[in-house]
Amino acid sequence: MSNISYEVIDMDEKEYRNHPALANTDIKNAQLLLLGQQPHTPKKALREGTMLHSAILEPHDWVEMSKKVPVAQANRIGRIAATARNYPLLKEMLAHPNVQIEKCVFWKDPITGLDCKAKPDLFIEGEVVVDLKTTARSMKEAFEKQVLSRDFDRQIAFYNIPIQAPLTRVIGISKTSKGRLFRLEWEKDDPYLSNGKLKADIMLKKLAEDEQLLKKALLLRK
């Protein structure tokens, strides 16, 4: 059970993105600014990833969204989503009576006092936090290398700060192998997640101490 007070709210994407609380993306952008690197979002990949997430997690919304997508692309996304939804582990989690899907979580960071937010793909309080990741990789080993070489440890640890689920899990969904799925998971006290939590704490402290950095990171949302 979490000892951090948090709220779970239904909120549309635009309202969530504009909310002043800090998200993992803001932390990532602040880090890039400190490193003198230009924050960059691959727009096309992000759009398709968003559509696939919708098709898997919110199929009723996907029905309308798919009408605005070229037929071949919509059919391909639909096939991958169907494979994912039939994956036994994901199917079991989606059917859980207490599952929270695409819900917005808000809390106050216990170390810095900064208002924070996250939108996990799904979580079950007291059990697990899950993130789905679309990937061009077609083998689990390549996907795992992709995940471990980036700051995903910070992202999933940040999501779990308020929820404090005993297990965190990422499910990779291959776009190049007919929706093949790759499962990675860590217990809350695993060194991988502890390192991610440390990264998040360091960046939150820097943001709390540097008002200009905070402003610049928030401006990058636009």
N, C-alpha and C positions, 0 to 999 in steps of 0.2 A: 504494500500500500504506500502511495506517495505521501511524503511529509511536506510537499510543496503545494500550496493552494493554486488551483488553476481552473479556468473556465473552458468548456467545450461549447462552441457556438456554430450554428449554421450561418454562413455568410457567403454572398456571391464573390466571385473571383476578383472583380474590380475593387469592391469594398475592402476585401482582405488585403490586396496589394497596396492600397492607399492608406491602410491603417498605420499609424506612426510607430507601432511596436516593431522591434528589430526581428528580422527573419534570418535564417541561415544565409540567404543570398546577400543580405546587407553585410553580414560578417565576412563572407567571401570577398565581396567587393572592397571592403575596408582593407583586408589583407593585401589584395592586389595593388591598391593605392599605396600602401606602405612599401611594397616591393618595387614600386615604379612601373607596374605593368597595367595595361589597359584592360578593364573589364570587358568581356565579350560574351554575347549569347548567340549561339548558332540558331538563328530564327527558324529556318526550315525544319531542322531536326526537332526543335522545341515544339513546333506546331504539330508535327506528326506524333511526337511522344505524348502530347496532351490529348490528341484524338484517341490514341490507343489506350491511354489511361481511362478515358471516358467510356470507351467501348467495353473495357474489362470491368471497371468498378461501378459505372453508372450507365448500364445499357439502355435504359429508357431515354436518357439524355442523348445518347449516341444515335438513336433512331432519327431524331431531328437533325443533329449535326451531320450525319452521313449524307443527307440530301444536298448539302452544300459542297460536297467533295466529289472530284471526278470518280466515276463509277468503278474503274479499275482499282483506284487507290482505296475507295471505301470497301470494296470486296476483299482486298488483301488485308486491310485492318480488321475487318469482320472475321476473317478466317483465323488470324493470329489470336484475336480476342477469344474466340470460341475455344481454341486449344488451351489458352491460359485458364479460362473459367472451368475447364474440365480437369485441370491439374488437381489431383486429389487434395493436396495440402491447401491450395488456394481455395478450392471449392469448400473445404471444411471451414476455413476461416470466414469466408463470405457468408456462410450459413449460420455462424455462431450467433446466439440470441443477443449478445452484448457487443457485437462488432460496431465500431464507429468508422464510417467510410468518408474520406475527404472532409472531415470535420476540422474546424479551425480551433486551435488550442492557444490560450493566452495565459501568461503567468508573469510574475515579477522575479527576475533573477535574484536568487538568495544572496549572491556575493556582491553584486554591484548595485542592485536595486533597479536596474534597467527593465523597462517593459519589453517582453519578448513574445514572439508568436511562432507557430509552426502549423503546418498542414500535412500531417502524415497521410500517406495513401490509405492506410487503415491501421487501427489499433484495437486491442481488447484490453481494457484496464485490468491490471493485475496479472497479465499473461504475456503480451507481445506487442511490439511496435514493428510495422512492416513498411518497407519502401519498395515500390516496383521500379525497375530501371529498364528502359528499352536499350538495346545494344545491337551494334553491327557484328558482334562476335558470334561465331557459330559453335564454339567449344567452351565448356565450363572453365577450363584452365585459363583460356585467354580472357574470359569475362572476369574471373577472379583477379587476374593480374591487372586488368583495367581498373577495377574497384580499389585494389590495395595501393595502386600507384597515385591515387588522387586523395583529396581530403574528405572522402566519404565517411571516414571514421568520425570526423568532426560533425558532419551533417546528422548522422544517425544518433550520435551521442547527444547532440543538441536537441533533437526531437524528444529524446527520452529523459531530458532534465526534469520536466514536470511530472511525466507519467511514471517514470521509474519502473518500467516493466522488467521482469526478470530475464526476458529474452528479446533480442532485436534481430530482425531478419530482413535480408534483401533478396528479392526474386528478380533475376534477370530474364528479360523476354527478348529472344533473338528475333530480329526483323529479317534475317537472311536465311533462316532454317525452318520456315513454316511454323514459327512460334515456339520453338524449343525453349524450355525453361531451365534456369540454373539457380540453385538455392544455396545461399550463404547465410550463416547465422552465428551469433555470439551471445554468450551470457553477459549479464549486466556488468560483472566484475572482470570480464576478459581484458587483458592488457591492450588489445586493439581499441576497445571502447574507452578504457581509462585514458589512453593517449588522446583519443578524439575529444573527450571531455576537457582535458587539459588545454588542448588547442582552442576550444570554444571559450573557456574561462579566460585565457590570455587575451584573446581578441575582444571579449566583452569588457575586460578591464581597460584595455587601450581605448576603446570607444567611450567608456565612462570618463576617462581622464582627458580626452582630446575632443573638445566640442567641434572643432573644425573638421576633424576626421569624420565625426558622426554626421555632420551636415553634408559633407561631400558624398558619403556612402548613401545617404537617403536621397540625394539629388540624382543619383545614378538610376533610380527607379523609373525616371521619366524618359 
